[in-house]
Amino acid sequence: MIDLFSDTQTRPTAGMRAAMAAAEVGDEQSDSDPSTLALCARVADLLGCEAGVLMPSGTMCNLVSILVHTRPGDEIVVDDQSHIYNTEAAGSAAIAGVSVAPLKTAAGVYTPEAFEAAIRPPARTAPRSALVSIEQTTSFSGGSVWALADMRRIRDIAHRHGLKAHIDGARLLNAVAATGVPAKDYADGFDSAWIDLSKGLGCPVGAVLCGDRDFIAEAWRWKYRLGGAMRQSGILAAAGLYALDHHLDQLAADNAHARHLRDLIADAPGLAIGAGAAQSNILCFSVEPLGVTGSDFAAACLLQQVRVRAIGAYEIRATTHLDIDEASILRAAAVIRAEAQRLLQGIGR
């Protein structure tokens, strides 16, 4: 099986498993797990932040950040294809009690001007605009990489209007690999930011949320309330430390594999690939010209042992990761092209 469904499909490498087995551990809740402390300090330094906290998931990083930065009845601004808006079970509304203002985008990237226009003027009858989130890279909209200048303009607009600014950094390190811009430059001045351990870095679970010390103190409180506190979490933290030592270079290879897949299927009849696709490790394309749904196309590929993800009526997402090599890309491209051709012939085109 060539699994391009998501970069969450990775398995821990032998070296990572050995590091986890040998991890020095303690009680995370009493700040006595040395591996967890080391990982949080390292990620905080990577992002240029004062402190960090290990979370079970990136979804919890986003929710806890919203809980710290807002109060019930506030409004947050995100892109309309963001993970916060579409794939977190409406936790921001159900748990934090905030409404969401989704900005319409073509590829998950909105302009500073669109964001500023979405900030509500103070009114007793309206929600208070309290937080803006940037997803770097974008996820369901194709792995687009935000320009540093635009991120900083949005950050500054937010602060000028009294809003907090947050980075959903699930694939932030893929953006770093794509552009060469250090992670701390992307995170500079933002009120919170996090990186995922279980995507491109290949860990089995976890994410690290960072900010200043006051923010992390409140984030810890919410982590505990939500049931996210752990004990000997050093076993998980050791995987993150190993990944930071051994898997960062792999992210550039993942990005290159996504570009190669794009190039191999770019002229396939019946597939529509937008300009700027595969900026990182995600490739999105449409099968609408084939006259079939994304789900039907994904099912056809799966029968040939290539797993891709249908993310809309006609959209397909393929995500590369450390378990995907060059041979996998060649095979996946051949299957995608063959299925497109077969489906075209089936409808007489």
Secondary structure, DSSP 8 states (H G I E B T S, - for coil): -EE-S-GGG----HHHHHHHHT-----GGGT--HHHHHHHHHHHHHHT-SEEEEES-HHHHHHHHHHHH--TTEEEEEETT-HHHHSSTTHHHHTT--EEEEE--SSS---HHHHHHHS----TTS-EEEEEEEESS-STT------HHHHHHHHHHHHHTT-EEEEE-TTHHHHHHHH---HHHHHTT-SEEEEESSSTT--SS-EEEEE-HHHHHHHHHHHHHTT---SSTHHHHHHHHHHHHHTHHHHHHHHHHHHHHHHHHTT-TT-B--TT--SSSEEEEE-GGGTS-HHHHHHHHHHTTEE-EE-SSSEEEEE--TT--HHHHHHHHHHHHHHHHHHHHHTT-
